[in-house]
Amino acid sequence: MNPGPTVADTISRYLDHLVVERGSAVNTVSSYRRDLERYRMFLDHRGVGGIAAVAESDVRDFLVHLRRGVPEDAVPPLADSSVARTLVAVRGLHRFAAAEGLVDLDVAHTVRPPTPPRRLPKALPVSDVLAILDAAAAGDDPRSLRNRALVELLYSCGARISEITSLDIDDLDLEHASVVLRGKGGKERLVPVGGPAVDAVDAYLVRGRPALVKKSTPAVFLNVRGGRLSRQSAWQVLVDAAARAGIDKEVSPHTLRHSFATHLLDGGADVRVVQELLGHSSVTTTQVYTLVTVTTMREVYATAHPRAT
């Protein structure tokens, strides 16, 4: 079989293609050049000199080689993220070779990078969350009342920051301690609200929001100009509350969401109930927090709101 152009020549042509036709950044091309040179040396060691002679098994074995390293040559194994980055370059090379008619098949098309280990969400202990909620409750002016209601509602519902900032007045049902949240894809879900959050939101609506309103708006949380509070501003409210509470860990709205889920499951909540509360489309996403146990909705509610009486 005619091996066609050499691997080295194909790499050179591919890099020229990235620069001239794709306008890739200098750093990107440099990274590709380094990764593809490693690939060429691997193939050369195998006696594969022509690009058309490369088989799918060569590409797969190259990934194994990267992950194992070469101990005898003091070459350490690469992390999964680096292996995945290198595979992007290799797949690009073979896709280019097939598109240019240098080979009949793209042998790297079905090769997938290793799946990196899933990083567990970071959750705060209950004591830290309570400290943040208490810090957010300081002050009785309109902004302080708003901030307290916002942070209480974030944790009480396990909501995403966008779900809280997009809330309208009609989404709240304080009489029945519930709120309608609109998640990803516009999906709606009804979520119970704990007593402290109900009290905080009620205080804000009665004594805080009227002072912030400048014109008619359905938005629950308003900025000082009377417009809907932005995600960035809401994020800062939480960060400031965590700083006042003396929490030295990184805290974000998603930290409260993770904490909400973890505290529920640690208390024995059914993972599928927590899935519904969080608005996860798949229970697999929820299962990352902890093991599956069984509880009633009443127990879920009590666990979610440790300060409720």
C-alpha positions in Angstrom: 0.0 0.0 0.0 1.3 3.4 -0.9 1.9 5.2 2.4 1.4 8.6 0.8 3.0 11.7 2.3 5.1 11.1 5.4 3.6 11.9 8.9 6.1 14.7 9.2 5.1 16.3 5.9 1.4 16.0 6.8 2.0 17.6 10.1 3.8 20.5 8.4 1.0 21.0 5.9 -1.6 20.8 8.7 0.2 23.5 10.8 0.4 25.7 7.7 -3.3 25.2 7.2 -4.0 26.3 10.8 -2.0 29.5 10.4 -3.0 30.5 6.9 -6.6 29.3 6.5 -7.8 29.0 10.0 -6.0 31.9 11.5 -5.2 30.0 14.6 -3.3 31.8 17.4 0.4 31.5 17.7 0.1 29.8 21.1 -2.4 27.3 19.7 -0.2 26.4 16.7 2.8 26.1 19.0 0.9 23.7 21.3 -0.2 21.6 18.3 3.3 21.5 16.9 4.6 20.1 20.2 1.9 17.5 20.6 2.1 16.3 17.0 5.9 16.1 17.2 5.4 13.7 20.1 2.9 11.8 18.0 5.4 11.6 15.1 8.1 10.2 17.3 5.8 7.6 18.6 4.8 6.5 15.1 8.4 6.6 14.0 9.4 4.3 16.8 6.7 1.9 15.5 8.1 2.1 12.0 5.1 4.0 10.7 6.4 6.7 8.4 3.5 7.4 6.0 0.3 9.0 7.1 -1.8 6.5 5.2 -0.1 3.7 7.1 -1.4 4.9 10.4 -4.2 2.6 11.8 -6.8 3.3 14.5 -4.9 1.0 16.8 -1.9 3.3 16.5 -3.9 6.3 17.7 -5.4 4.3 20.6 -2.0 3.0 21.6 -0.6 6.5 21.5 -3.2 7.5 24.1 -2.2 4.6 26.3 1.5 5.6 25.8 0.7 9.1 27.0 -1.1 8.0 30.1 1.6 5.4 31.1 4.6 7.5 30.3 8.1 6.0 29.7 9.6 5.3 33.1 12.9 4.0 31.7 13.3 7.4 29.9 12.1 9.4 32.9 9.0 10.5 30.9 6.1 10.9 33.3 2.5 10.0 32.4 0.3 12.9 31.3 -2.8 13.9 33.1 -6.1 13.1 31.5 -6.6 16.8 30.6 -3.3 16.9 28.8 -4.0 13.6 27.0 -7.3 15.0 25.8 -5.6 18.2 24.6 -3.1 16.1 22.6 -5.8 14.0 21.1 -7.5 17.2 19.8 -4.4 17.9 17.8 -4.1 14.3 16.6 -7.7 14.1 15.5 -7.3 17.4 13.7 -4.3 16.1 11.8 -6.2 13.0 10.6 -9.3 14.9 9.8 -7.2 17.3 7.7 -5.5 14.4 5.9 -8.8 12.8 5.0 -10.3 16.2 3.8 -7.2 16.8 1.6 -7.5 13.3 0.1 -4.1 12.2 1.5 -5.8 9.2 3.1 -9.0 7.3 2.4 -10.2 7.2 6.0 -10.0 9.3 9.1 -8.6 6.7 11.5 -8.9 8.9 14.5 -12.5 9.7 14.1 -13.9 7.2 16.6 -11.1 7.7 19.2 -12.3 9.5 22.3 -10.2 11.1 25.0 -10.2 9.6 28.5 -13.0 10.7 30.8 -11.5 12.7 33.6 -12.6 11.9 37.1 -15.7 13.8 38.1 -15.0 16.6 40.5 -17.3 16.5 43.5 -19.1 19.7 44.2 -17.8 21.7 47.2 -20.2 22.1 50.0 -20.1 24.1 53.1 -20.8 22.7 56.6 -24.2 23.8 58.0 -22.4 26.0 60.5 -20.8 28.0 57.7 -24.0 28.4 55.8 -25.8 29.6 58.9 -23.1 32.1 59.5 -23.5 33.5 56.0 -27.2 33.7 56.4 -26.8 35.6 59.6 -24.3 38.0 58.1 -26.7 38.7 55.2 -29.4 39.6 57.8 -27.5 42.6 59.1 -29.2 46.0 58.7 -32.8 47.1 58.2 -32.5 49.4 55.2 -34.0 48.4 51.8 -30.8 47.0 50.4 -30.0 45.0 53.5 -33.5 43.5 53.5 -33.1 42.6 49.8 -29.8 41.0 50.4 -31.0 38.9 53.3 -34.0 37.7 51.3 -31.9 36.9 48.3 -29.3 34.8 50.2 -32.0 33.1 52.3 -33.9 32.1 49.2 -30.8 30.9 47.4 -30.1 28.4 50.1 -33.7 27.6 51.0 -34.5 26.5 47.5 -31.1 25.3 46.3 -31.7 27.6 43.3 -29.3 28.7 40.6 -28.5 32.4 40.8 -30.2 33.0 37.4 -33.4 31.4 38.8 -33.4 33.8 41.7 -32.7 37.0 39.8 -35.3 36.1 37.2 -38.1 35.7 39.8 -41.2 37.8 39.3 -43.7 38.7 42.0 -46.3 36.2 40.6 -43.7 33.4 41.1 -43.9 33.7 44.9 -46.6 32.1 47.1 -45.5 33.0 50.6 -48.9 31.9 52.0 -48.1 28.4 51.0 -44.3 28.7 51.4 -43.5 27.9 47.8 -41.9 29.5 44.7 -41.9 28.7 41.0 -38.4 28.5 39.6 -37.5 28.5 35.9 -34.5 26.4 35.2 -32.5 25.4 32.1 -34.5 25.2 29.0 -37.3 27.2 30.6 -38.5 24.2 32.7 -40.5 25.2 35.7 -40.6 23.5 39.1 -42.4 24.3 42.3 -40.1 24.4 45.3 -40.9 24.7 49.0 -39.5 27.6 50.9 -38.3 27.4 54.5 -39.7 29.6 57.3 -36.6 31.9 57.6 -36.6 32.6 53.9 -40.4 33.2 53.9 -39.9 35.8 56.7 -37.0 37.4 54.9 -38.8 37.7 51.6 -41.9 39.0 53.3 -39.9 41.7 55.1 -38.2 42.7 51.9 -41.5 42.9 49.9 -43.2 45.0 52.7 -40.4 47.3 53.9 -37.6 47.1 51.3 -38.8 46.6 47.7 -41.2 49.6 47.8 -38.3 51.9 48.4 -36.4 50.5 45.5 -39.2 50.6 42.9 -38.8 53.5 40.4 -41.3 52.2 37.8 -43.7 49.3 37.4 -41.8 46.0 37.2 -42.6 42.4 38.0 -39.1 41.7 39.2 -38.7 40.5 42.8 -35.1 41.6 43.4 -34.3 45.2 42.3 -31.1 47.2 42.1 -30.8 50.8 43.5 -32.0 52.2 40.1 -35.2 50.1 40.3 -34.2 47.6 37.6 -33.9 43.9 37.9 -30.9 42.9 40.0 -28.2 41.3 37.8 -26.6 38.0 38.3 -23.2 39.6 38.9 -24.7 41.9 41.6 -26.5 39.1 43.3 -23.3 37.1 43.3 -21.5 40.0 45.0 -24.2 40.1 47.7 -23.4 36.5 48.6 -19.6 37.0 48.4 -19.9 40.1 50.7 -22.0 38.1 53.2 -19.5 35.3 53.3 -16.7 37.8 53.9 -18.6 39.4 56.8 -19.2 35.9 58.2 -15.4 35.3 58.2 -15.7 32.4 55.8 -12.2 32.0 54.2 -13.4 29.4 51.6 -14.4 30.3 48.1 -18.1 30.9 48.1 -20.4 31.3 45.1 -24.1 30.9 44.5 -23.4 27.3 43.3 -21.7 26.7 46.6 -25.0 27.2 48.4 -26.8 25.1 45.8 -24.3 22.2 46.4 -24.6 22.7 50.1 -28.4 22.6 49.9 -28.2 19.2 48.1 -25.5 17.8 50.3 -27.3 18.7 53.5 -30.5 17.2 52.2 -28.8 13.9 51.3 -26.7 13.8 54.4 -30.0 14.0 56.3 -31.4 11.0 54.5 -33.3 12.6 51.6 -34.3 10.5 48.6 -32.0 11.4 45.7 -35.0 11.6 43.3 -36.7 14.1 45.5 -33.5 16.2 45.6 -33.3 15.8 41.8 -36.7 17.4 41.5 -35.9 20.2 43.9 -32.7 21.0 42.0 -34.3 20.7 38.6 -31.7 18.2 37.3 -32.8 16.5 34.1 -31.0 13.3 35.1 -30.7 11.6 38.5 -27.1 10.8 37.7 -26.2 14.5 38.1 -27.8 14.5 41.6 -26.1 11.2 42.7 -22.7 12.8 42.6 -23.5 14.4 46.0 -23.8 11.3 48.1 -25.4 7.8 48.3 -29.1 7.2 47.7 -31.3 6.9 50.8 -35.0 7.1 51.4 -37.0 9.7 53.2 -40.4 11.4 53.1 -41.1 14.9 51.7 -41.7 16.1 55.2 -38.2 15.0 56.3 -36.7 16.6 53.2 -38.3 19.9 54.0 -37.1 19.8 57.7 -33.6 18.9 56.6 -33.4 21.6 54.0 -34.3 24.3 56.5 -32.4 23.6 59.7 -33.4 27.0 61.2 -37.1 26.5 60.6 -39.3 26.1 63.7 
